[in-house]
Amino acid sequence: MGRIVVHEFITLDGVIDNPAWTMEYGFDPKMGGAIGRIMQPSKALLLGRNTYELFAPTWSTRTAAEDPGAPFMNESPKYVVSSTMQNVGWNNSTILGAYVAQTIRSLKQRIEGDIYVSGSGTLVRAMLADGLVDELHLFVFPLSLGAGPRLFSDGLEAKFSLVETESYDNGALHLVYRPVR
C-alpha cells in the first residue's frame, strides 16, 4: 500500500500560493537533496489541475542533465484530480476526475511505494481533511505574506508529530510531519 507524501513551499503565516516569493531566497543545494530524497521512494505523482498545468510545460521539456528530478517527473505515472480537465499532454498522465476520497484511497492501495504530491493546495487541503496524507514536508521560508491560500483550511483540526528538521543557509527550514492517528 502506498503513502501520500506532500511537499510544500510555505511562508511563516501558512501561505502556499504560487511560490515565486521563494526566488529572493535562492535555492540552497541541500534543499534539492532533500526534495530528491522525497522523490526517490515515490512511484507516482498526484497533482491537482492547477499544479499539473504549471508543471507539464516546464517539466516535460527538462532533461536529467538540466535537473536531476526530470526523469522522475517525466517517467513516473501522474494522476490528476480535476473535474474540468479533458485531455492531458504530459506522458504517463491519467485524469482521476473530481476529488473523491475513496478514489485516492484506492490509488494508495494500488501503488506500492510513495505517492508524491507537490503544491496542489486544494487537493492537499481535501486530503488533509479526509486523513489521507501520510507525511508533510514543509519548506518554511522566513516571511509572512499576510494573505493568500493557506495550507490548512479554517475548521480543520489535526495533530502531527515532528519527525525530522533541517535548516538551510537561505533561512528556510525543512520540517517533516506525520499525522498522529
N, C-alpha and C positions, 0 to 999 in steps of 0.2 A: 504494500500500500504506500502511496506517495504522501509526501508532506508538502504543504504550501509554504514557501519561503518568500517573504516580501522584502524588497529593498526600496527604501525611500530616501530622497534628499529632503530634509525638513529644517525649518527655522526653529529658533527657540520658542516662538509662540505657536508652533504646530502647523505652519503653512506648508503645503506640499504642492502648490501650484507650479506651473512650468518653471523649472529650476534655473532659469537664466541668471538669477541672482547669485548662483554659485561661482560664476566666472570671475568675479573680482577677487575670489579667494584662491584661485588656481586649483589645479588638480594634483594633489600630493601623490606621488607614485605608490606610496603604501596603500592609498585608497584603492588604486587599481588592483593591487594584490588582494585586498580584502574582497573586492567585488568578484575577482577571479575565483576565490575560494568559495563564494556563494554559488557561482555558476557551475563549478566543477562537478559536484554530485547531481546537478539538475539534469533531468531527462526531457523536459518540455518547458515552454513558456506559456503563461496565461496572462492575457492582456485585455484591458478594456479598449473600446473602439478608438477613443482619442489617442491613447498612447500607441496603439497599433499604427494609426495613421501618421503619427510623428516618427515612429521607429522605422517603418517599412522603407520609405525612400532613403533614409540615412544609412541604415544597416545593410540593406540589400546590395549596395554598391561597395561596401568595405571589404577589404581582404585581410587575411591574417597578418600580412606584412604591415598594414596600416594600423590594425588594432587586434590584439590577441583574443579579444572576445568575439570577433567576427565569425569564426567557424561555428561557435555555439549558437549565436544569434541567427545565423543563416541556415544552418543544417538541422537544428532541432525542430521537432513538431511545435507549432504555435497554435494556441487555442484563443479565439477572440470572442469575448462576451459582448454582444451587440444585438439590439432589436431592430436596427435600421440598416446595417451593412448588408449588401447583396453579394459583393464579389471581393475576393482577396487577390492581391497581386504578388505577394511575397511567398516564396516557395514553402511548402510544408505547412500551410496555414489552413485552419478549419474554423468556420463560424459556428459557435455554440448556440446562438440565438440570445434572447433576453436572459437576464440573470435569473437563475433558478437555483437555489441552494442544493437541491438534490442532483442537479446536473454536475455541479462542482464536486459533490461527494462521490459521484460515480467516476468522474475523472480521476480523483485521488485513488480510488480503488483499482482503476485500470493501469495506472502508471507506477512502475517500480522505480522509485527514486524521487528526488525533489522536483517540485514544480515551481519554477522561478517566476516571480511577479515583480516588475519594476514600474514605478509610477502607478497609473491606473487607479487614481484616487476613489472614484465612485465605486468601482469593483471592490477595492480593498475595504472600504467602509462597510459595504454589504457583507463581505466575508467575515469581517471582524464581528459584526452584529450577529452573524449566524454561527460563530465559533469555528470557522473553517481555516483560520490562519494558524499555522504551527510555529512560525518563527518570524520575528520582525527584526530587520536590520535597518536601523535608523542612522543615517549620516547627518548629524546635527550640526548646522552651521551657526556661527555666533552672531546672529542678527535677528531682529524682530521686524516683520513687515506690517504688522498692525491689522491687516485684512487679507483675505484670500481663502481659498478652500483649505480646510484643515483636515488632518488625518482622522481625528476622532469626531464623530457626529455628536451633537448635543443629545444627551439622554443615554448614550452608550456607557454602560458600566462594565468594566473588565479589569482583571488583575493579571499582572505579568511578573515574571521573575527575570532579573537581570543575570545573564549567563556569561557575558563577555563585554569587554570595553577595549577601545584602542583610541589613542589621540594622535592627531596629525599636526605637522608644523604649520599648516594653514589655519589652524584654530578649530577645525572641525573635529567632532567625536564620532566614533562608530560604536553604537550601543546595540547589543543583541539581546532581545527579549523573547521569552516563551510564555505563552498563556498558562496561568495557574488554573488547572481544571479540577 
